[in-house]
Amino acid sequence: MGLTDVLFGRKKLKAPAADRLFALTTAAVTLETELGLKTAGAGAVVFKGLSAGDFTRVESDIQQLLEAVAADCGAKLERRDDSYGFTWIVVRDPDLEDQVTAVHTVASELAAQGFGEQLLAATFRFDGGKHPVYWIYGYKRGAFWPFVPTGEDQKRDNAEELELKAKLEGELPIEQDLSRWFGVFDAPI
């Protein structure tokens, strides 16, 4: 099958490898030792809000999932909605590996429930620099990018983001198209 088959829906593109998310746990050594950035103890799965019917159908499943993941890894999980209509499943755990595992589990279960197309990103916060640093993993592209908000009215530190890209692109699958590096201003983590 060729490109026209993909364009006209006769064949679906292969989804990005979900295990790429775990690259963040190995990059944590570089983040901490070379850049002075440590996990802030919070990560999240961000997904597009569900319709009322879908929400009713999966609400109890999502709640059971959150309770099971929290019990397995000892993390605290909470659900938040933002002003843009996205839902955040926030994972609070001091251990980055547990955060990544919990985020991966939640995303996998949402995909198994048929909501894989609604997954937007996984977001992890790191502190230790002048501003908080967020590493965002885009599910559609299977790649990370840094986001450094300055705290000033929806502004970001582009120079710092590019420096982080350069220092970690050997360890993380980095999104090469900078136009896809969206920010998560007012993230609840």
C-alpha positions as CSV (number, residue, x, y, z in Angstrom):
1,M,0.0,0.0,0.0
2,G,1.2,3.5,-0.8
3,L,0.9,7.0,0.4
4,T,-2.5,7.5,-1.2
5,D,-3.8,4.5,0.7
6,V,-2.8,6.1,3.9
7,L,-4.2,9.5,2.9
8,F,-7.6,8.0,2.0
9,G,-7.9,5.9,5.1
10,R,-7.3,2.5,3.5
11,K,-4.3,1.9,5.8
12,K,-3.5,3.4,9.2
13,L,-0.1,4.8,10.1
14,K,1.8,3.0,12.7
15,A,1.4,4.6,16.1
16,P,4.6,5.8,17.9
17,A,6.3,3.4,20.2
18,A,4.8,4.1,23.7
19,D,8.0,2.8,25.4
20,R,9.9,5.9,24.2
21,L,8.4,7.6,27.2
22,F,10.7,5.6,29.5
23,A,13.8,7.3,27.9
24,L,13.1,10.1,30.4
25,T,14.2,7.9,33.3
26,T,17.6,7.3,31.8
27,A,18.0,11.0,30.8
28,A,17.3,12.0,34.5
29,V,21.0,11.4,35.3
30,T,22.1,14.0,32.8
31,L,19.3,16.3,33.9
32,E,20.4,16.2,37.5
33,T,24.2,15.9,37.2
34,E,24.9,18.2,34.3
35,L,22.0,20.6,34.4
36,G,21.0,20.7,38.1
37,L,17.4,19.8,37.3
38,K,15.5,17.4,39.7
39,T,12.0,16.1,39.3
40,A,9.5,18.3,41.0
41,G,7.6,15.1,42.0
42,A,4.8,15.6,39.4
43,G,3.9,14.3,36.0
44,A,0.6,14.1,34.1
45,V,-1.2,12.6,31.2
46,V,-3.1,15.2,29.2
47,F,-6.0,14.2,27.0
48,K,-8.9,15.8,25.1
49,G,-12.1,16.0,27.1
50,L,-14.6,13.2,26.4
51,S,-18.1,13.7,25.2
52,A,-20.9,13.4,27.8
53,G,-21.8,9.9,26.6
54,D,-18.2,8.7,26.5
55,F,-17.5,10.3,29.9
56,T,-20.4,8.5,31.5
57,R,-19.3,5.2,30.0
58,V,-15.7,5.3,31.2
59,E,-15.9,7.5,34.3
60,S,-16.0,4.5,36.7
61,D,-13.4,2.7,34.7
62,I,-11.1,5.7,34.9
63,Q,-11.6,6.0,38.6
64,Q,-10.9,2.3,39.1
65,L,-7.8,2.7,37.0
66,L,-6.5,5.6,39.0
67,E,-7.0,3.7,42.2
68,A,-5.3,0.6,40.9
69,V,-2.3,2.6,39.5
70,A,-2.0,4.5,42.8
71,A,-2.0,1.3,44.8
72,D,0.6,-0.4,42.6
73,C,3.2,2.4,42.6
74,G,2.3,4.3,45.8
75,A,1.7,7.5,43.8
76,K,-1.1,10.0,44.4
77,L,-3.3,10.6,41.4
78,E,-5.8,13.3,40.8
79,R,-7.9,14.4,37.9
80,R,-8.1,18.1,36.8
81,D,-9.7,19.9,33.9
82,D,-8.1,23.0,32.5
83,S,-9.5,26.1,30.9
84,Y,-8.8,24.8,27.4
85,G,-11.1,21.7,27.8
86,F,-8.3,19.2,28.4
87,T,-8.3,16.7,31.2
88,W,-5.1,16.1,33.3
89,I,-4.4,12.9,35.3
90,V,-1.8,14.2,37.6
91,V,0.7,11.8,39.2
92,R,2.4,13.0,42.4
93,D,5.4,10.8,43.4
94,P,8.9,11.9,44.4
95,D,10.4,9.1,42.2
96,L,10.6,9.9,38.5
97,E,10.6,6.2,37.5
98,D,7.3,5.7,39.4
99,Q,5.9,8.9,37.8
100,V,6.8,7.7,34.3
101,T,5.4,4.2,35.0
102,A,2.1,5.6,36.3
103,V,1.7,8.0,33.4
104,H,2.4,5.2,30.9
105,T,-0.1,2.9,32.6
106,V,-2.8,5.5,32.6
107,A,-2.2,6.4,28.9
108,S,-2.1,2.7,28.0
109,E,-5.4,2.0,29.7
110,L,-7.1,5.1,28.1
111,A,-5.8,3.7,24.7
112,A,-7.2,0.3,25.5
113,Q,-10.6,1.9,26.3
114,G,-10.6,3.3,22.8
115,F,-9.4,6.8,23.6
116,G,-5.9,6.7,22.2
117,E,-6.7,9.4,19.7
118,Q,-7.6,11.7,22.5
119,L,-4.2,11.4,24.2
120,L,-2.3,14.7,23.7
121,A,0.8,14.6,25.9
122,A,2.6,13.4,29.0
123,T,4.2,16.2,30.9
124,F,6.9,16.1,33.6
125,R,8.1,19.0,35.7
126,F,11.7,19.6,36.8
127,D,13.0,22.3,39.2
128,G,16.5,23.6,39.9
129,G,16.9,26.2,37.2
130,K,15.9,29.9,37.0
131,H,12.4,28.7,35.8
132,P,10.6,25.4,36.0
133,V,11.4,23.1,33.1
134,Y,8.7,20.8,31.6
135,W,9.6,17.9,29.4
136,I,6.6,17.2,27.2
137,Y,6.1,13.9,25.4
138,G,3.7,14.1,22.4
139,Y,1.9,10.9,21.9
140,K,1.1,11.5,18.2
141,R,4.8,11.9,17.3
142,G,6.4,9.8,20.0
143,A,8.9,12.6,20.8
144,F,9.9,14.9,23.7
145,W,10.5,18.7,23.7
146,P,11.4,21.1,26.5
147,F,9.1,23.9,27.7
148,V,10.4,26.7,29.9
149,P,7.8,29.2,30.9
150,T,9.3,32.5,32.3
151,G,6.3,33.2,34.5
152,E,5.5,36.4,32.6
153,D,2.2,36.5,30.7
154,Q,2.5,33.4,28.5
155,K,6.1,33.9,27.6
156,R,8.8,31.1,27.3
157,D,12.6,31.0,27.3
158,N,13.3,29.8,23.8
159,A,17.1,30.0,24.2
160,E,16.9,27.7,27.3
161,E,14.7,25.3,25.4
162,L,17.1,25.1,22.5
163,E,20.0,24.5,24.9
164,L,18.1,21.7,26.6
165,K,17.4,20.2,23.2
166,A,21.0,20.2,22.2
167,K,22.2,18.7,25.5
168,L,19.6,15.9,25.6
169,E,18.9,14.9,22.0
170,G,21.4,12.0,22.3
171,E,19.4,10.6,25.2
172,L,15.8,11.4,24.4
173,P,13.8,11.2,21.1
174,I,13.4,14.9,20.5
175,E,10.8,16.5,18.3
176,Q,12.8,18.1,15.5
177,D,10.0,20.3,14.2
178,L,10.1,23.3,16.5
179,S,6.7,24.5,15.4
180,R,5.2,21.5,17.2
181,W,6.7,22.5,20.6
182,F,3.5,23.7,22.2
183,G,3.6,25.0,25.7
184,V,1.5,24.0,28.7
185,F,1.0,27.3,30.4
186,D,-0.8,27.1,33.7
187,A,-0.1,23.3,34.0
188,P,-1.5,21.9,37.2
189,I,1.8,20.2,38.0
